[in-house]
Amino acid sequence: MESEVQRDGPPRQIRLVRDYSDDRSREPQDRLIVHWCRESRVPDIPVLLLDADLDPIIGRRFFKRPKVVDMPVERQAEVIQVSDTVCSRRRLLAPRCHGGRAEAR
């Protein structure tokens, strides 16, 4: 396959898209779309990566010789993830106080 598409390395994903159409052909066609990962173009200079759960195997795909250092730390914040509501910046900021009590929302 490499010689036919003139790309180095194995493809990362091959998917079948049924009834594909674009500007060049208005008639829908079934197509195989092949994806490759682009080679990393990060220069070989010292880089500090901060990642909470970096897998060294994945890190080596992007950097030639990553030095992974495990730094156990004490959690000093509570993170609450909300996914079922629209939150504006105003709503996320601390509520305004009126007469000593927080504004009800």
Biopython code that builds the backbone (N, CA, C, O; Angstrom):
import numpy as np
from Bio.PDB.StructureBuilder import StructureBuilder

atoms = [
    (1, "MET", "N", (0.826, -1.190, 0.000)),
    (1, "MET", "CA", (0.000, 0.000, 0.000)),
    (1, "MET", "C", (0.873, 1.258, 0.000)),
    (1, "MET", "O", (0.497, 2.263, -0.604)),
    (2, "GLU", "N", (2.039, 1.220, 0.671)),
    (2, "GLU", "CA", (2.897, 2.410, 0.744)),
    (2, "GLU", "C", (3.310, 2.897, -0.635)),
    (2, "GLU", "O", (3.353, 4.102, -0.883)),
    (3, "SER", "N", (3.616, 1.959, -1.538)),
    (3, "SER", "CA", (4.071, 2.371, -2.866)),
    (3, "SER", "C", (2.928, 2.972, -3.691)),
    (3, "SER", "O", (3.163, 3.847, -4.525)),
    (4, "GLU", "N", (1.704, 2.513, -3.467)),
    (4, "GLU", "CA", (0.577, 3.036, -4.244)),
    (4, "GLU", "C", (0.194, 4.446, -3.837)),
    (4, "GLU", "O", (-0.175, 5.251, -4.692)),
    (5, "VAL", "N", (0.272, 4.766, -2.552)),
    (5, "VAL", "CA", (-0.142, 6.090, -2.102)),
    (5, "VAL", "C", (1.033, 7.014, -1.840)),
    (5, "VAL", "O", (0.834, 8.186, -1.520)),
    (6, "GLN", "N", (2.248, 6.513, -1.969)),
    (6, "GLN", "CA", (3.482, 7.280, -1.800)),
    (6, "GLN", "C", (3.556, 7.940, -0.430)),
    (6, "GLN", "O", (3.861, 9.128, -0.318)),
    (7, "ARG", "N", (3.277, 7.170, 0.599)),
    (7, "ARG", "CA", (3.402, 7.627, 1.990)),
    (7, "ARG", "C", (4.204, 6.605, 2.759)),
    (7, "ARG", "O", (4.119, 5.408, 2.487)),
    (8, "ASP", "N", (4.984, 7.071, 3.717)),
    (8, "ASP", "CA", (5.759, 6.172, 4.547)),
    (8, "ASP", "C", (4.928, 5.671, 5.707)),
    (8, "ASP", "O", (4.061, 6.379, 6.218)),
    (9, "GLY", "N", (5.198, 4.453, 6.116)),
    (9, "GLY", "CA", (4.569, 3.902, 7.308)),
    (9, "GLY", "C", (3.176, 3.363, 7.077)),
    (9, "GLY", "O", (2.557, 3.621, 6.044)),
    (10, "PRO", "N", (2.693, 2.618, 8.042)),
    (10, "PRO", "CA", (1.363, 2.026, 7.915)),
    (10, "PRO", "C", (0.264, 3.061, 8.158)),
    (10, "PRO", "O", (0.481, 4.028, 8.887)),
    (11, "PRO", "N", (-0.905, 2.870, 7.561)),
    (11, "PRO", "CA", (-2.011, 3.792, 7.827)),
    (11, "PRO", "C", (-2.510, 3.629, 9.256)),
    (11, "PRO", "O", (-2.386, 2.555, 9.845)),
    (12, "ARG", "N", (-3.070, 4.689, 9.806)),
    (12, "ARG", "CA", (-3.601, 4.669, 11.171)),
    (12, "ARG", "C", (-5.070, 4.289, 11.201)),
    (12, "ARG", "O", (-5.542, 3.700, 12.173)),
    (13, "GLN", "N", (-5.789, 4.620, 10.153)),
    (13, "GLN", "CA", (-7.216, 4.317, 10.118)),
    (13, "GLN", "C", (-7.663, 4.217, 8.670)),
    (13, "GLN", "O", (-7.245, 5.010, 7.826)),
    (14, "ILE", "N", (-8.506, 3.247, 8.391)),
    (14, "ILE", "CA", (-9.146, 3.117, 7.084)),
    (14, "ILE", "C", (-10.641, 3.033, 7.361)),
    (14, "ILE", "O", (-11.089, 2.197, 8.146)),
    (15, "ARG", "N", (-11.405, 3.898, 6.716)),
    (15, "ARG", "CA", (-12.847, 3.846, 6.955)),
    (15, "ARG", "C", (-13.606, 3.944, 5.641)),
    (15, "ARG", "O", (-13.172, 4.601, 4.695)),
    (16, "LEU", "N", (-14.740, 3.278, 5.608)),
    (16, "LEU", "CA", (-15.621, 3.287, 4.457)),
    (16, "LEU", "C", (-16.682, 4.351, 4.679)),
    (16, "LEU", "O", (-17.372, 4.351, 5.698)),
    (17, "VAL", "N", (-16.808, 5.257, 3.718)),
    (17, "VAL", "CA", (-17.830, 6.304, 3.781)),
    (17, "VAL", "C", (-18.783, 6.071, 2.623)),
    (17, "VAL", "O", (-18.405, 6.165, 1.455)),
    (18, "ARG", "N", (-20.000, 5.772, 2.959)),
    (18, "ARG", "CA", (-21.016, 5.521, 1.927)),
    (18, "ARG", "C", (-21.669, 6.838, 1.498)),
    (18, "ARG", "O", (-21.862, 7.740, 2.314)),
    (19, "ASP", "N", (-22.000, 6.936, 0.233)),
    (19, "ASP", "CA", (-22.688, 8.105, -0.348)),
    (19, "ASP", "C", (-21.921, 9.398, -0.115)),
    (19, "ASP", "O", (-22.515, 10.416, 0.242)),
    (20, "TYR", "N", (-20.601, 9.369, -0.314)),
    (20, "TYR", "CA", (-19.748, 10.549, -0.171)),
    (20, "TYR", "C", (-19.890, 11.421, -1.408)),
    (20, "TYR", "O", (-19.896, 10.914, -2.530)),
    (21, "SER", "N", (-20.004, 12.720, -1.212)),
    (21, "SER", "CA", (-20.010, 13.639, -2.354)),
    (21, "SER", "C", (-19.262, 14.907, -1.954)),
    (21, "SER", "O", (-19.263, 15.310, -0.791)),
    (22, "ASP", "N", (-18.628, 15.521, -2.943)),
    (22, "ASP", "CA", (-17.914, 16.776, -2.709)),
    (22, "ASP", "C", (-18.124, 17.691, -3.910)),
    (22, "ASP", "O", (-18.953, 17.406, -4.774)),
    (23, "ASP", "N", (-17.373, 18.790, -3.965)),
    (23, "ASP", "CA", (-17.559, 19.769, -5.035)),
    (23, "ASP", "C", (-17.181, 19.214, -6.408)),
    (23, "ASP", "O", (-17.741, 19.633, -7.421)),
    (24, "ARG", "N", (-16.233, 18.271, -6.445)),
    (24, "ARG", "CA", (-15.761, 17.741, -7.729)),
    (24, "ARG", "C", (-16.738, 16.748, -8.348)),
    (24, "ARG", "O", (-16.896, 16.714, -9.569)),
    (25, "SER", "N", (-17.397, 15.937, -7.517)),
    (25, "SER", "CA", (-18.372, 14.990, -8.069)),
    (25, "SER", "C", (-19.661, 15.097, -7.267)),
    (25, "SER", "O", (-19.701, 14.754, -6.086)),
    (26, "ARG", "N", (-20.682, 15.561, -7.901)),
    (26, "ARG", "CA", (-21.962, 15.770, -7.226)),
    (26, "ARG", "C", (-22.675, 14.446, -6.946)),
    (26, "ARG", "O", (-23.510, 14.365, -6.045)),
    (27, "GLU", "N", (-22.345, 13.411, -7.720)),
    (27, "GLU", "CA", (-23.012, 12.127, -7.541)),
    (27, "GLU", "C", (-22.411, 11.385, -6.344)),
    (27, "GLU", "O", (-21.194, 11.204, -6.294)),
    (28, "PRO", "N", (-23.226, 10.952, -5.384)),
    (28, "PRO", "CA", (-22.700, 10.241, -4.210)),
    (28, "PRO", "C", (-21.983, 8.959, -4.616)),
    (28, "PRO", "O", (-22.438, 8.220, -5.488)),
    (29, "GLN", "N", (-20.854, 8.714, -3.964)),
    (29, "GLN", "CA", (-20.046, 7.529, -4.225)),
    (29, "GLN", "C", (-19.607, 6.930, -2.901)),
    (29, "GLN", "O", (-19.475, 7.640, -1.904)),
    (30, "ASP", "N", (-19.380, 5.621, -2.891)),
    (30, "ASP", "CA", (-18.774, 4.983, -1.727)),
    (30, "ASP", "C", (-17.268, 5.178, -1.827)),
    (30, "ASP", "O", (-16.683, 4.968, -2.890)),
    (31, "ARG", "N", (-16.634, 5.581, -0.722)),
    (31, "ARG", "CA", (-15.186, 5.836, -0.744)),
    (31, "ARG", "C", (-14.507, 5.199, 0.452)),
    (31, "ARG", "O", (-15.090, 5.089, 1.530)),
    (32, "LEU", "N", (-13.276, 4.785, 0.248)),
    (32, "LEU", "CA", (-12.399, 4.375, 1.339)),
    (32, "LEU", "C", (-11.506, 5.565, 1.647)),
    (32, "LEU", "O", (-10.826, 6.078, 0.759)),
    (33, "ILE", "N", (-11.502, 6.002, 2.890)),
    (33, "ILE", "CA", (-10.661, 7.127, 3.294)),
    (33, "ILE", "C", (-9.573, 6.571, 4.207)),
    (33, "ILE", "O", (-9.860, 5.895, 5.195)),
    (34, "VAL", "N", (-8.334, 6.861, 3.867)),
    (34, "VAL", "CA", (-7.179, 6.340, 4.591)),
    (34, "VAL", "C", (-6.502, 7.499, 5.310)),
    (34, "VAL", "O", (-6.238, 8.541, 4.710)),
    (35, "HIS", "N", (-6.219, 7.312, 6.611)),
    (35, "HIS", "CA", (-5.594, 8.345, 7.432)),
    (35, "HIS", "C", (-4.205, 7.897, 7.874)),
    (35, "HIS", "O", (-4.001, 6.735, 8.224)),
    (36, "TRP", "N", (-3.254, 8.826, 7.856)),
    (36, "TRP", "CA", (-1.915, 8.612, 8.383)),
    (36, "TRP", "C", (-1.629, 9.643, 9.454)),
    (36, "TRP", "O", (-2.206, 10.730, 9.450)),
    (37, "CYS", "N", (-0.746, 9.306, 10.363)),
    (37, "CYS", "CA", (-0.256, 10.297, 11.327)),
    (37, "CYS", "C", (0.917, 11.020, 10.688)),
    (37, "CYS", "O", (1.789, 10.399, 10.080)),
    (38, "ARG", "N", (0.928, 12.299, 10.830)),
    (38, "ARG", "CA", (2.038, 13.096, 10.327)),
    (38, "ARG", "C", (3.226, 12.925, 11.264)),
    (38, "ARG", "O", (3.046, 12.821, 12.477)),
    (39, "GLU", "N", (4.408, 12.896, 10.729)),
    (39, "GLU", "CA", (5.600, 12.787, 11.552)),
    (39, "GLU", "C", (5.735, 14.024, 12.433)),
    (39, "GLU", "O", (5.446, 15.143, 12.010)),
    (40, "SER", "N", (6.171, 13.803, 13.639)),
    (40, "SER", "CA", (6.365, 14.901, 14.579)),
    (40, "SER", "C", (7.474, 15.814, 14.079)),
    (40, "SER", "O", (8.519, 15.345, 13.628)),
    (41, "ARG", "N", (7.245, 17.106, 14.160)),
    (41, "ARG", "CA", (8.253, 18.075, 13.719)),
    (41, "ARG", "C", (8.752, 18.910, 14.893)),
    (41, "ARG", "O", (9.102, 20.078, 14.730)),
    (42, "VAL", "N", (8.782, 18.312, 16.057)),
    (42, "VAL", "CA", (9.261, 19.011, 17.242)),
    (42, "VAL", "C", (10.788, 19.001, 17.207)),
    (42, "VAL", "O", (11.384, 17.932, 17.071)),
    (43, "PRO", "N", (11.434, 20.151, 17.325)),
    (43, "PRO", "CA", (12.899, 20.169, 17.292)),
    (43, "PRO", "C", (13.471, 19.437, 18.503)),
    (43, "PRO", "O", (12.829, 19.345, 19.550)),
    (44, "ASP", "N", (14.672, 18.924, 18.346)),
    (44, "ASP", "CA", (15.328, 18.166, 19.411)),
    (44, "ASP", "C", (15.981, 19.133, 20.404)),
    (44, "ASP", "O", (17.205, 19.253, 20.460)),
    (45, "ILE", "N", (15.146, 19.816, 21.180)),
    (45, "ILE", "CA", (15.610, 20.742, 22.201)),
    (45, "ILE", "C", (14.909, 20.382, 23.510)),
    (45, "ILE", "O", (13.883, 19.703, 23.480)),
    (46, "PRO", "N", (15.427, 20.811, 24.638)),
    (46, "PRO", "CA", (14.762, 20.494, 25.908)),
    (46, "PRO", "C", (13.364, 21.094, 25.971)),
    (46, "PRO", "O", (13.168, 22.274, 25.678)),
    (47, "VAL", "N", (12.399, 20.273, 26.355)),
    (47, "VAL", "CA", (11.003, 20.687, 26.465)),
    (47, "VAL", "C", (10.465, 20.157, 27.782)),
    (47, "VAL", "O", (10.730, 19.013, 28.152)),
    (48, "LEU", "N", (9.715, 20.982, 28.483)),
    (48, "LEU", "CA", (9.075, 20.557, 29.725)),
    (48, "LEU", "C", (7.616, 20.271, 29.420)),
    (48, "LEU", "O", (6.865, 21.168, 29.037)),
    (49, "LEU", "N", (7.214, 19.008, 29.593)),
    (49, "LEU", "CA", (5.825, 18.609, 29.376)),
    (49, "LEU", "C", (5.192, 18.357, 30.729)),
    (49, "LEU", "O", (5.744, 17.628, 31.553)),
    (50, "LEU", "N", (4.051, 18.949, 30.957)),
    (50, "LEU", "CA", (3.301, 18.704, 32.184)),
    (50, "LEU", "C", (2.051, 17.930, 31.795)),
    (50, "LEU", "O", (1.187, 18.440, 31.081)),
    (51, "ASP", "N", (1.965, 16.706, 32.266)),
    (51, "ASP", "CA", (0.831, 15.853, 31.938)),
    (51, "ASP", "C", (0.514, 14.997, 33.149)),
    (51, "ASP", "O", (1.397, 14.342, 33.702)),
    (52, "ALA", "N", (-0.726, 15.001, 33.554)),
    (52, "ALA", "CA", (-1.114, 14.278, 34.767)),
    (52, "ALA", "C", (-1.015, 12.775, 34.601)),
    (52, "ALA", "O", (-0.781, 12.068, 35.582)),
    (53, "ASP", "N", (-1.184, 12.265, 33.390)),
    (53, "ASP", "CA", (-1.176, 10.813, 33.217)),
    (53, "ASP", "C", (-0.489, 10.389, 31.919)),
    (53, "ASP", "O", (-0.999, 9.537, 31.192)),
    (54, "LEU", "N", (0.656, 10.979, 31.636)),
    (54, "LEU", "CA", (1.389, 10.669, 30.416)),
    (54, "LEU", "C", (1.845, 9.221, 30.413)),
    (54, "LEU", "O", (2.439, 8.743, 31.380)),
    (55, "ASP", "N", (1.567, 8.537, 29.331)),
    (55, "ASP", "CA", (2.060, 7.182, 29.132)),
    (55, "ASP", "C", (3.396, 7.306, 28.397)),
    (55, "ASP", "O", (3.438, 7.890, 27.314)),
    (56, "PRO", "N", (4.489, 6.773, 28.952)),
    (56, "PRO", "CA", (5.797, 6.904, 28.294)),
    (56, "PRO", "C", (5.822, 6.341, 26.877)),
    (56, "PRO", "O", (6.557, 6.849, 26.031)),
    (57, "ILE", "N", (5.046, 5.315, 26.604)),
    (57, "ILE", "CA", (5.011, 4.742, 25.251)),
    (57, "ILE", "C", (4.434, 5.757, 24.268)),
    (57, "ILE", "O", (4.936, 5.900, 23.153)),
    (58, "ILE", "N", (3.388, 6.454, 24.677)),
    (58, "ILE", "CA", (2.798, 7.484, 23.816)),
    (58, "ILE", "C", (3.746, 8.677, 23.706)),
    (58, "ILE", "O", (3.878, 9.259, 22.629)),
    (59, "GLY", "N", (4.403, 9.048, 24.797)),
    (59, "GLY", "CA", (5.352, 10.161, 24.766)),
    (59, "GLY", "C", (6.479, 9.946, 23.776)),
    (59, "GLY", "O", (6.939, 10.896, 23.143)),
    (60, "ARG", "N", (6.932, 8.700, 23.635)),
    (60, "ARG", "CA", (8.013, 8.395, 22.693)),
    (60, "ARG", "C", (7.577, 8.532, 21.240)),
    (60, "ARG", "O", (8.421, 8.646, 20.352)),
    (61, "ARG", "N", (6.300, 8.524, 20.992)),
    (61, "ARG", "CA", (5.840, 8.725, 19.605)),
    (61, "ARG", "C", (6.065, 10.160, 19.155)),
    (61, "ARG", "O", (6.218, 10.423, 17.962)),
    (62, "PHE", "N", (6.085, 11.090, 20.109)),
    (62, "PHE", "CA", (6.208, 12.505, 19.767)),
    (62, "PHE", "C", (7.579, 13.085, 20.102)),
    (62, "PHE", "O", (8.014, 14.053, 19.479)),
    (63, "PHE", "N", (8.253, 12.501, 21.078)),
    (63, "PHE", "CA", (9.576, 12.975, 21.487)),
    (63, "PHE", "C", (10.528, 11.797, 21.501)),
    (63, "PHE", "O", (10.169, 10.705, 21.941)),
    (64, "LYS", "N", (11.747, 12.018, 21.018)),
    (64, "LYS", "CA", (12.692, 10.915, 20.835)),
    (64, "LYS", "C", (13.071, 10.239, 22.140)),
    (64, "LYS", "O", (13.105, 9.011, 22.208)),
    (65, "ARG", "N", (13.348, 10.992, 23.146)),
    (65, "ARG", "CA", (13.816, 10.394, 24.410)),
    (65, "ARG", "C", (13.213, 11.126, 25.603)),
    (65, "ARG", "O", (13.912, 11.871, 26.289)),
    (66, "PRO", "N", (11.940, 10.922, 25.853)),
    (66, "PRO", "CA", (11.332, 11.621, 26.988)),
    (66, "PRO", "C", (11.821, 11.045, 28.312)),
    (66, "PRO", "O", (11.923, 9.829, 28.476)),
    (67, "LYS", "N", (12.113, 11.914, 29.230)),
    (67, "LYS", "CA", (12.468, 11.500, 30.584)),
    (67, "LYS", "C", (11.227, 11.742, 31.438)),
    (67, "LYS", "O", (10.853, 12.885, 31.702)),
    (68, "VAL", "N", (10.600, 10.655, 31.863)),
    (68, "VAL", "CA", (9.362, 10.753, 32.624)),
    (68, "VAL", "C", (9.695, 10.707, 34.104)),
    (68, "VAL", "O", (10.353, 9.781, 34.578)),
    (69, "VAL", "N", (9.232, 11.716, 34.825)),
    (69, "VAL", "CA", (9.469, 11.813, 36.261)),
    (69, "VAL", "C", (8.116, 11.810, 36.952)),
    (69, "VAL", "O", (7.255, 12.637, 36.654)),
    (70, "ASP", "N", (7.935, 10.876, 37.874)),
    (70, "ASP", "CA", (6.693, 10.801, 38.632)),
    (70, "ASP", "C", (6.836, 11.682, 39.868)),
    (70, "ASP", "O", (7.751, 11.497, 40.671)),
    (71, "MET", "N", (5.922, 12.643, 40.013)),
    (71, "MET", "CA", (5.970, 13.556, 41.143)),
    (71, "MET", "C", (4.673, 13.456, 41.927)),
    (71, "MET", "O", (3.697, 14.122, 41.584)),
    (72, "PRO", "N", (4.641, 12.635, 42.978)),
    (72, "PRO", "CA", (3.416, 12.563, 43.771)),
    (72, "PRO", "C", (3.184, 13.895, 44.489)),
    (72, "PRO", "O", (4.085, 14.430, 45.136)),
    (73, "VAL", "N", (1.984, 14.410, 44.365)),
    (73, "VAL", "CA", (1.634, 15.686, 44.989)),
    (73, "VAL", "C", (0.327, 15.541, 45.743)),
    (73, "VAL", "O", (-0.471, 14.643, 45.477)),
    (74, "GLU", "N", (0.128, 16.432, 46.677)),
    (74, "GLU", "CA", (-1.114, 16.449, 47.430)),
    (74, "GLU", "C", (-2.129, 17.284, 46.669)),
    (74, "GLU", "O", (-1.831, 18.404, 46.255)),
    (75, "ARG", "N", (-3.307, 16.751, 46.486)),
    (75, "ARG", "CA", (-4.361, 17.479, 45.786)),
    (75, "ARG", "C", (-4.822, 18.646, 46.653)),
    (75, "ARG", "O", (-5.171, 18.457, 47.819)),
    (76, "GLN", "N", (-4.825, 19.851, 46.086)),
    (76, "GLN", "CA", (-5.188, 21.031, 46.854)),
    (76, "GLN", "C", (-6.400, 21.740, 46.273)),
    (76, "GLN", "O", (-6.623, 22.920, 46.543)),
    (77, "ALA", "N", (-7.178, 21.028, 45.482)),
    (77, "ALA", "CA", (-8.367, 21.632, 44.893)),
    (77, "ALA", "C", (-9.422, 20.557, 44.697)),
    (77, "ALA", "O", (-9.115, 19.369, 44.609)),
    (78, "GLU", "N", (-10.641, 20.988, 44.633)),
    (78, "GLU", "CA", (-11.732, 20.080, 44.312)),
    (78, "GLU", "C", (-12.258, 20.493, 42.943)),
    (78, "GLU", "O", (-12.573, 21.663, 42.723)),
    (79, "VAL", "N", (-12.351, 19.544, 42.032)),
    (79, "VAL", "CA", (-12.819, 19.819, 40.680)),
    (79, "VAL", "C", (-14.176, 19.169, 40.507)),
    (79, "VAL", "O", (-14.346, 17.975, 40.756)),
    (80, "ILE", "N", (-15.133, 19.962, 40.080)),
    (80, "ILE", "CA", (-16.476, 19.463, 39.827)),
    (80, "ILE", "C", (-16.769, 19.692, 38.355)),
    (80, "ILE", "O", (-16.736, 20.827, 37.880)),
    (81, "GLN", "N", (-17.056, 18.615, 37.632)),
    (81, "GLN", "CA", (-17.349, 18.726, 36.212)),
    (81, "GLN", "C", (-18.857, 18.700, 36.021)),
    (81, "GLN", "O", (-19.543, 17.799, 36.503)),
    (82, "VAL", "N", (-19.362, 19.702, 35.310)),
    (82, "VAL", "CA", (-20.792, 19.803, 35.034)),
    (82, "VAL", "C", (-20.958, 19.707, 33.528)),
    (82, "VAL", "O", (-20.338, 20.464, 32.781)),
    (83, "SER", "N", (-21.797, 18.775, 33.081)),
    (83, "SER", "CA", (-21.946, 18.593, 31.641)),
    (83, "SER", "C", (-23.377, 18.740, 31.147)),
    (83, "SER", "O", (-23.622, 18.654, 29.944)),
    (84, "ASP", "N", (-24.317, 18.959, 32.044)),
    (84, "ASP", "CA", (-25.703, 18.988, 31.611)),
    (84, "ASP", "C", (-26.353, 20.368, 31.722)),
    (84, "ASP", "O", (-27.573, 20.464, 31.851)),
    (85, "THR", "N", (-25.564, 21.425, 31.674)),
    (85, "THR", "CA", (-26.118, 22.773, 31.746)),
    (85, "THR", "C", (-25.221, 23.739, 30.973)),
    (85, "THR", "O", (-24.041, 23.466, 30.756)),
    (86, "VAL", "N", (-25.782, 24.846, 30.570)),
    (86, "VAL", "CA", (-25.008, 25.896, 29.910)),
    (86, "VAL", "C", (-24.508, 26.836, 31.000)),
    (86, "VAL", "O", (-25.305, 27.365, 31.775)),
    (87, "CYS", "N", (-23.225, 27.045, 31.065)),
    (87, "CYS", "CA", (-22.646, 27.900, 32.107)),
    (87, "CYS", "C", (-21.977, 29.108, 31.467)),
    (87, "CYS", "O", (-20.989, 28.964, 30.746)),
    (88, "SER", "N", (-22.503, 30.282, 31.724)),
    (88, "SER", "CA", (-21.856, 31.496, 31.258)),
    (88, "SER", "C", (-20.757, 31.872, 32.250)),
    (88, "SER", "O", (-20.707, 31.348, 33.362)),
    (89, "ARG", "N", (-19.888, 32.774, 31.839)),
    (89, "ARG", "CA", (-18.831, 33.228, 32.741)),
    (89, "ARG", "C", (-19.440, 33.865, 33.991)),
    (89, "ARG", "O", (-18.940, 33.672, 35.100)),
    (90, "ARG", "N", (-20.513, 34.617, 33.805)),
    (90, "ARG", "CA", (-21.164, 35.274, 34.940)),
    (90, "ARG", "C", (-21.689, 34.263, 35.960)),
    (90, "ARG", "O", (-21.574, 34.473, 37.168)),
    (91, "ARG", "N", (-22.255, 33.185, 35.474)),
    (91, "ARG", "CA", (-22.786, 32.170, 36.384)),
    (91, "ARG", "C", (-21.673, 31.437, 37.131)),
    (91, "ARG", "O", (-21.852, 31.033, 38.281)),
    (92, "LEU", "N", (-20.533, 31.268, 36.481)),
    (92, "LEU", "CA", (-19.429, 30.545, 37.114)),
    (92, "LEU", "C", (-18.677, 31.375, 38.145)),
    (92, "LEU", "O", (-18.045, 30.819, 39.043)),
    (93, "LEU", "N", (-18.737, 32.699, 38.026)),
    (93, "LEU", "CA", (-18.061, 33.552, 38.993)),
    (93, "LEU", "C", (-18.787, 33.514, 40.327)),
    (93, "LEU", "O", (-19.940, 33.089, 40.397)),
    (94, "ALA", "N", (-18.122, 33.955, 41.382)),
    (94, "ALA", "CA", (-18.740, 33.962, 42.711)),
    (94, "ALA", "C", (-20.021, 34.773, 42.675)),
    (94, "ALA", "O", (-20.059, 35.836, 42.055)),
    (95, "PRO", "N", (-21.081, 34.289, 43.333)),
    (95, "PRO", "CA", (-22.352, 35.022, 43.320)),
    (95, "PRO", "C", (-22.232, 36.361, 44.033)),
    (95, "PRO", "O", (-21.476, 36.507, 44.994)),
    (96, "ARG", "N", (-22.989, 37.331, 43.549)),
    (96, "ARG", "CA", (-22.997, 38.645, 44.188)),
    (96, "ARG", "C", (-23.770, 38.564, 45.498)),
    (96, "ARG", "O", (-24.733, 37.806, 45.616)),
    (97, "CYS", "N", (-23.354, 39.329, 46.449)),
    (97, "CYS", "CA", (-24.032, 39.338, 47.749)),
    (97, "CYS", "C", (-24.919, 40.578, 47.847)),
    (97, "CYS", "O", (-24.512, 41.679, 47.476)),
    (98, "HIS", "N", (-26.125, 40.384, 48.347)),
    (98, "HIS", "CA", (-27.072, 41.481, 48.574)),
    (98, "HIS", "C", (-27.501, 41.424, 50.015)),
    (98, "HIS", "O", (-28.217, 40.508, 50.420)),
    (99, "GLY", "N", (-27.069, 42.399, 50.800)),
    (99, "GLY", "CA", (-27.466, 42.441, 52.195)),
    (99, "GLY", "C", (-26.939, 41.268, 53.005)),
    (99, "GLY", "O", (-27.602, 40.813, 53.937)),
    (100, "GLY", "N", (-25.735, 40.765, 52.656)),
    (100, "GLY", "CA", (-25.141, 39.702, 53.451)),
    (100, "GLY", "C", (-25.511, 38.296, 53.030)),
    (100, "GLY", "O", (-24.980, 37.342, 53.598)),
    (101, "ARG", "N", (-26.395, 38.121, 52.065)),
    (101, "ARG", "CA", (-26.710, 36.774, 51.634)),
    (101, "ARG", "C", (-26.528, 36.659, 50.130)),
    (101, "ARG", "O", (-26.685, 37.632, 49.392)),
    (102, "ALA", "N", (-26.200, 35.473, 49.697)),
    (102, "ALA", "CA", (-25.913, 35.252, 48.272)),
    (102, "ALA", "C", (-27.199, 35.321, 47.467)),
    (102, "ALA", "O", (-28.269, 34.937, 47.937)),
    (103, "GLU", "N", (-27.073, 35.811, 46.259)),
    (103, "GLU", "CA", (-28.205, 35.898, 45.349)),
    (103, "GLU", "C", (-28.648, 34.486, 44.956)),
    (103, "GLU", "O", (-27.819, 33.666, 44.564)),
    (104, "ALA", "N", (-29.933, 34.203, 45.056)),
    (104, "ALA", "CA", (-30.440, 32.878, 44.688)),
    (104, "ALA", "C", (-30.532, 32.786, 43.171)),
    (104, "ALA", "O", (-30.930, 33.741, 42.504)),
    (105, "ARG", "N", (-30.173, 31.665, 42.651)),
    (105, "ARG", "CA", (-30.244, 31.437, 41.194)),
    (105, "ARG", "C", (-31.118, 30.257, 40.912)),
    (105, "ARG", "O", (-31.312, 29.896, 39.752)),
]
sb = StructureBuilder()
sb.init_structure("model")
sb.init_model(0)
sb.init_chain("A")
sb.init_seg("    ")
for serial, (resi, resn, name, xyz) in enumerate(atoms, 1):
    if name == "N":
        sb.init_residue(resn, " ", resi, " ")
    sb.init_atom(name, np.array(xyz, "f"), 0.0, 1.0, " ", f" {name:<3s}", serial, name[0])
structure = sb.get_structure()
